[in-house]
Amino acid sequence: MWDGFMFSDRIPALRSNSISKALQRHREAGGSINDLTVSNTSCVGLDYPDGLLDPLADPAGLRYHPSPLGKFSAREAVAEYLADRDVSVSPDRVVLTASTSDAYTLLFKLLCNPADLVLTPQPGYPLFEHLTRLDGLLSRRYLLEYHGRWSLNVDSLRCAVEPGVRAVVLVNPNNPTGSFVQSDEWDMVRDVAAQEKLALISDEVFDTYLIEETVAGSAGRLVAETEVLTFTLGGLSKSAGLPQLKLGWILVGGPEDLVREALIRLEFICDSYLSVATPVQLAVGALLENTRPLVDGIRSRIQVNFAALRELTQRFPACQVLHLEAGWYAVIQVPSIRSEEALVIELIEQDGVLVHPGYFFEFPRGAFLIVSLLPEPERFTKGVTRILKRASG
């Protein structure tokens, strides 16, 4: 009786690809995997402070008083945390969400009508394609180019603007290229946004994880913007190494009248979902404070692993590590003697190592592999050595 039942076209075709099939075969045969794609900080042997989750047991969490934009005390706590990082924002311009992905869907509902377009970076995180599609939108790419460091091709951004484009997503630093938007790029992007009446969304979840402390980042730049409407994203998942607690935030910037109207509409949208749990809102200030040593440990881990990666790569001149400023992924350029997919499958089957192929992040050409800098250093070094040997052969 259910023959011909139709599900939404917002869901893409759900099929296993060749890499996932190879991984499944390897595991079913009893093979172990050194996973160098891991992005979950709770699964890489880091030390979490004792009693870290105690603030979630605040008895006040037993009482539910919905606040669509988030409890004001929690918004104040986020603003205080950001002030310590030289980002000045008023608590009444902070909107709490259940995650960064949740923030995107709220903003897409705020800014876009069905079939409108959002501009996103290439290379970039593949989640954007799913998030826009699930909201009935289309994504269009603008290019990042590599010439010793990654830069934003503003001409490609201008060319991507067409009727129906409503917002530009900037990832700062970008994932997986780890590149910050530079000052001159900000200025040019802002000019395009002002001319075309586009909103700017800056995803800054990785901004605290500098590879070198001397790198000048540009996090929080849009918060004080006065010419165009802006939204800056962050959250506990990266800022506190707590992806399991599901709390993010949007910082709203821009002309006063637009900010006021945006907040009124965001309150309506958030009131329709009320997705943020009360206990984590009550605890957010303590969580951000008490995870500082953990965040320092994550930063140290990625710096140590990136230094090891650069040192190891020097022994394999056919491979190159691309310049990285921040984040916890690194990009390795490898010889194009076989496809990225074939190389990744060989690494699974022959070496028991899992990495991402560059095409997963829409690198426009090959051959690139993307590795996480989060694994325990011994596992990371062993895995990278196998990758470089296999890629060079």
Sequence and secondary structure as in RCSB ss.txt:
>XXXX:A:sequence
MWDGFMFSDRIPALRSNSISKALQRHREAGGSINDLTVSNTSCVGLDYPDGLLDPLADPAGLRYHPSPLGKFSAR
EAVAEYLADRDVSVSPDRVVLTASTSDAYTLLFKLLCNPADLVLTPQPGYPLFEHLTRLDGLLSRRYLLEYHGRW
SLNVDSLRCAVEPGVRAVVLVNPNNPTGSFVQSDEWDMVRDVAAQEKLALISDEVFDTYLIEETVAGSAGRLVAE
TEVLTFTLGGLSKSAGLPQLKLGWILVGGPEDLVREALIRLEFICDSYLSVATPVQLAVGALLENTRPLVDGIRS
RIQVNFAALRELTQRFPACQVLHLEAGWYAVIQVPSIRSEEALVIELIEQDGVLVHPGYFFEFPRGAFLIVSLLP
EPERFTKGVTRILKRASG
>XXXX:A:secstr
  TT    TTS      HHHHHHHHHHHTT   EETT   GGGS     TTTTGGGG GGGGS    TT  HHHH
HHHHHHHHTTT    GGGEEEESSHHHHHHHHHHHH  TT EEEEEES  THHHHHHHHTT EEEEEEEEESSSE
EE HHHHHHH  TTEEEEEEESS TTT     HHHHHHHHHHHHHHT EEEEE TTTT BSSTT    TTGGGG 
 SS EEEEEEHHHHSS GGG  EEEEEES HHHHHHHHHHHHHHHHHH  S HHHHHHHHHHHHHTHHHHHHHHH
HHHHHHHHHHHHHTT TT EE    BSSEEEEE   SS HHHHHHHIIIII EE EEGGGGT SSS EEEEES S
 HHHHHHHHHHHHHHHH 
